[in-house]
Amino acid sequence: MARCRDVRTLAVVPPAVDSLTLGPLSTNCYVVRADRAAEEAIVVDPSGAASEIRLALTSLGARCVAILVTHGHFDHVLGLADLAEGTGAVVHAPAGERALLEHPDRYAPPGLPIRPWTAEVLLGGGERLELAGVGLDVFAVPGHSPAHLAYATEGNLLSGDVLFAGSVGRTDLPGGDWPTLLDSIRRLRDALPPDTAVHPGHGPSTTLAAELAGNPFLADLRTESHEVAR
């Protein structure tokens, strides 16, 4: 008679997410790896000097194999061209904001040099990416900018400038729109678990539940939830 083997259920290990605060607007750049020992990394929003980002990668024992851009505002792509050129990493960016990457001088403050770059992979939302051993779902979340994207992976959301701890993205910039932004956050609420960690473009990380419960800009979403619960 064959002896039954013990079967153990192994916990799913969430990706490792490390942050760097870089550039003149203290913009968050994220390094995402399959786990703490992984040697391949994704860099999200290279917002400062590529040399600083590469030093951080070296300290983590990792190399950049892919770059994700949430949107094309200058403070999120300051190091994009140098990092892509220096590492050979493939750049994934919003299709609708290609012009911001290829002609950054048109949109950046005077005197701030930013090299242009053409993204190899253009995204519109709805895609599933497999990069550096990490699976990511791409969400279209316009409102702060016309074609803004967010990237979700195993309990983490790289939200760019859509949702912050206690705040939301500006809608007074070109292409911004408040109803559109609120609808984007509504769709994130409906698609992701409440305990999803939100890693924003500025400021500290938070959770989706915390922002839905207390973010002063999301009162309309709370009202909707209360009405549905009645």
Rosetta blueprint (number, residue, H / E / L):
1 M L
2 A L
3 R L
4 C L
5 R L
6 D L
7 V L
8 R L
9 T L
10 L L
11 A L
12 V L
13 V L
14 P L
15 P L
16 A E
17 V E
18 D E
19 S E
20 L E
21 T E
22 L E
23 G L
24 P L
25 L L
26 S L
27 T E
28 N E
29 C E
30 Y E
31 V E
32 V E
33 R E
34 A L
35 D L
36 R L
37 A L
38 A L
39 E L
40 E E
41 A E
42 I E
43 V E
44 V E
45 D L
46 P L
47 S L
48 G L
49 A L
50 A H
51 S H
52 E H
53 I H
54 R H
55 L H
56 A H
57 L H
58 T H
59 S H
60 L H
61 G L
62 A L
63 R E
64 C E
65 V E
66 A E
67 I E
68 L E
69 V L
70 T L
71 H L
72 G L
73 H L
74 F H
75 D H
76 H H
77 V L
78 L L
79 G L
80 L H
81 A H
82 D H
83 L H
84 A H
85 E H
86 G H
87 T H
88 G L
89 A L
90 V E
91 V E
92 H E
93 A E
94 P E
95 A H
96 G H
97 E H
98 R H
99 A H
100 L H
101 L H
102 E H
103 H L
104 P H
105 D H
106 R H
107 Y L
108 A L
109 P L
110 P L
111 G L
112 L L
113 P L
114 I L
115 R L
116 P L
117 W L
118 T L
119 A L
120 E L
121 V E
122 L E
123 L E
124 G L
125 G L
126 G L
127 E L
128 R E
129 L E
130 E E
131 L E
132 A L
133 G L
134 V E
135 G E
136 L E
137 D E
138 V E
139 F E
140 A E
141 V L
142 P L
143 G L
144 H L
145 S L
146 P L
147 A L
148 H L
149 L E
150 A E
151 Y E
152 A E
153 T E
154 E L
155 G L
156 N E
157 L E
158 L E
159 S E
160 G E
161 D L
162 V L
163 L E
164 F E
165 A L
166 G L
167 S E
168 V E
169 G L
170 R L
171 T L
172 D L
173 L L
174 P L
175 G L
176 G L
177 D L
178 W H
179 P H
180 T H
181 L H
182 L H
183 D H
184 S H
185 I H
186 R H
187 R H
188 L H
189 R H
190 D H
191 A H
192 L L
193 P L
194 P L
195 D L
196 T L
197 A E
198 V E
199 H E
200 P E
201 G L
202 H L
203 G L
204 P L
205 S L
206 T E
207 T E
208 L H
209 A H
210 A H
211 E H
212 L H
213 A H
214 G H
215 N L
216 P H
217 F H
218 L H
219 A H
220 D H
221 L H
222 R H
223 T H
224 E H
225 S H
226 H H
227 E H
228 V H
229 A H
230 R L
